[in-house]
């Protein structure tokens, strides 16, 4: 069966989720400080402590969600599924085990399901934020999941 696609237009003012594991918070703060002039033009969301640090140290306006281990990663995933997040900057620590690792994997999975750009390190975040697409609407292609939903409800 051929999977159909549809287009969702990201606005010029992006809705950006910022997340960092404990050992990566300094890296994210440094990156955000360097890119502050761009970030203030967009709507920012962040998990608990990361959001508090961005507000306190950089004076950024941030919608703060729960801490990652308390459900913040899942809150971001839910917002992605509802079309309320346009991309994710997630500085995760690949060398440190996380008690909420299944939530982290679920967040990354849902970002791929909905074709949301994700940066997991500074180099990728630099490329994303410096893209000419950052300040303009972008037509994001994603699978049309209507057939999938119909299959679920019909029991096939």
N, C-alpha and C positions, 0 to 999 in steps of 0.2 A: 504494500500500500504506500503510495506516495504521500509524504508528509507536506502539507501546505504551510506556507509561511505568511506572516502578516507583519506590518511595519508599525512600530511605536515611535513617535517622535519625542526625543529628549529635548527639553527646552534649552535655550542658551544659558540660562541660570540653572546649573546642575545642583542636584541634591546628592551630597557626598557623605558617605559613611566613613568615619575614621576610627580605626580600632588598632590597639597595640597590646601585645602581651607585656608582662612586667619588665622583662629584660630588653624590650624594644621600645619602651615609652620614650626614653631619651632620644632615640633615633627619630621617632615620629615627631617629637616636639621640635627637634632641630630642623627637620624637613619642613614642618609647618611654619616655623619662624622664617625660613628662607623663602617660602612661597606664600606668606601671609597676604601680600597684596592681591594675589589671585584668589585665595580662599575666601576673603571677605566679600567677594562678589557673588558667592554661591551660598546655598543653604546647607549647613553642616549638622550632622548627627554623629554622636559618638557614644561608646559604651562608658559606663560609670567613671572610673578614675581618669581614663584618657580624656573624657569630656571636661572633667573638672580641671585638669592640668591645662588643657587648651584655653579654657576660659580665664583661669587665674594668671597664667604666665604669659599668654599672648593676647588676652583681651578679645578673643574671638567669641562671636555669638554661636552657641552650640545647643542643639536639642540633645539633652543628656538622657540616655536610656539606662537600664540596669547594668551592673557590672557583668562582664562576660560569663563568669561561673554562676551568676544568679539569673541568667536568662537574656542578657543583653545581646549576645550573638543571635539568639533565636528571634529577638525583637527586630533586629536588622533584617534577618531572613524573611520575617513576615512582611516587613515594609517593602522588601524587594518583590515578593509575590503579589503585593497589592499595587505595585507600580509606583511606589513612593520614594524609591532610592534609584539614582541613575548610575552611580558607580561606587566602588568600595576601595579604600586604601586600608589594607590590613597588614601591618607589620607583625607577622607572627614569628615565633621563635621555634625553628625546626629542631633545635638541640635540647629543648627543655620540655619534659612531659607536662601536659596540662590536664588537670582533673576534669575539665569540660571538653576534652578533645572531640567527642562525638558531636558536640554543638558546633565546634569550629569546622569540622568536616561537612556538617549539614549546611552551614552558612556558605561555604565555598561551592558546595553542590548546587544550592538554590541559585547562586549567582550565575553558574554555568547554564542551568535550566532556563533562566530568563535572559541569557545573553547580556549580562551586566559586566562591564569591564572591571577587572580586579587587579590591583597592584599589591603584591606580597613582599616587595622590597623597594628600596629607595630608587634604584635604577629604573624600574618599571614605573613607579610613581612619577619620577621626573619626566619620562617620556609622555605619560598620560597628561600631566598637568601642563606641559609645554606644547601639546598638540594644538593645531589650529582649530580642531573640533571642540575644544574646551569652551569657547565663548559663543558658539553658534549652535542652532538646533542640529540635531543628528538623528537621522532615520535609522533606528535600530531594528534589525530583522530578528524575528524570533519565530519558532515553530508555533503554528496555530494548534493549540491544545484542545480545541473544541471536539475533534474526532476522538481524542483520548478520553475526554470527559464523558462523551456519549457512550463509548464502549464500557466505561465503568458503571454507568447508570443502567445500561441495558443488560449487564451481566455477561457480556461476551469476553 
